[in-house]
Amino acid sequence: MDAARDADVLGAGEGAVGEWLAMSGRALPGLRQWAEQEPESPLAVALWAYADRERMEHQEVRTHLQTAHAAAGRAADRHLASLIHGLWLSAHNQHQATADHLVVHLAQYPADVLAGPLLAAFSLYADPAYQEHGRHLAVSQYRVAGKESWPWASWAAAALAEQGATDEAWQLAQHALSLQPRSGVAVHARAHAEHEQGTGPACTAFVDSWLSADPHALQRRHLQWHAALQDLAGGNLDAARRRADTELHRGDVGMRAATNWRLLLAGQAPARTSDLEHIHRLLAEPGGWAEVFHTFQLALALAVAADTEGLHALADRAAADERGEYGEVLAPIARALAHMAAGRPGQAVDLLAPLGEQAERIGGVRVEREIIQDTYARALVEAGRPRQAADLLHHRLTHRHHHRYETLLLAPDPAVDPARAGGGPGARPA
């Protein structure tokens, strides 16, 4: 790739584009200022609208992207028009269409760093074949871009972490950080690699140090969630709860539920939980059922709240959904969560055992899907099948430096906070 052209792209908008690709705390203010200073620039307007879409009304985002696309067309800039079309599809959560478009776009404009963020569409689309294709695409585009491209090195590191090439992913993330120390994408990739390694305090110390230099990084809350999981790995349960309570917002229902369900599976008191009425409101909205992984996160939130009636209702709706991943994967998982919350581990085992690798169809990434395996392992222990549970977690116990969480999952009678009432995973029978 042309290094000079790459530098020009990253430096556009007085460096705003580079800040956005790094997901730094300076990204949104920089893009917003650029769009205000150059309202006739389709790239400035499109990137700002796309990057700041969560703070805008949906119609406002649509209008900005439409205007930018029309301007790119008038300028006969086919590259920019293609890029903005991809941003449009992504902003409308058309994940399959975004992924398909990105394949064509990168064939025409290899290693285009502006298109790199659209790689997320592959992991958001609940099809393992698409997800794997997206990972291969990230790695192959890095080879095209060359070793000096820190954005592509960062995306490739994330892809390698998902492929299980943990050490290679960690090294590539470090390489990206050596080129651009503020690459939040590289830090995120390193967090995924270190989750598989179970680095515990080493990971939390790194995340805390990195965030101290960029406290408003776009991924701050998500990186703190990763740190909370490393606190669990190292047995620092109070720290995990503290991070969840101080770093996660009301809208972070999925990350909060994923933290709390892990704590409950290990027989521990949860951090602050999401309001049950809020969870049901999210499920009633169209967005609650737009993506299977998001619906799964809401199911975890119901499990934390021990809302077995809500879980069975969710499972019934999923079973009737024409999308295969809902009926064939989400429905049995939701019923299993209901049985665990009600203290019926044997029935949960019967539902989770047949899933096997089909659980990947729930979407998300490895660290997020792992909670299904956690639930299955705890159900096996509580159903009197500890050896099978130990076999299930053998790889994690032998490859992770810190695995206090897994040890608690396998404990026949983990320490339970006396304030916990009712049944559920890890609870002593009445």
URCOR-V837296 format. One record per helix or strand of 2 or more residues. SS is the DSSP state (H for helix, E for strand). FROM is the first residue (numbers start at 1). TO is the last residue. Records with the same first field share a line. If there is no record, write none. Layout:
BEGIN
SS: FROM-TO  FROM-TO
END
This chain:
BEGIN
H: 3-10  16-22  27-37  42-51  53-55  58-74  78-91  95-108  113-124  128-145  150-162  166-179  184-197  201-213  220-233  237-247  253-265  276-284  286-289  292-304  308-320  324-341  345-352  356-362  366-382  386-392  394-399  404-410
END
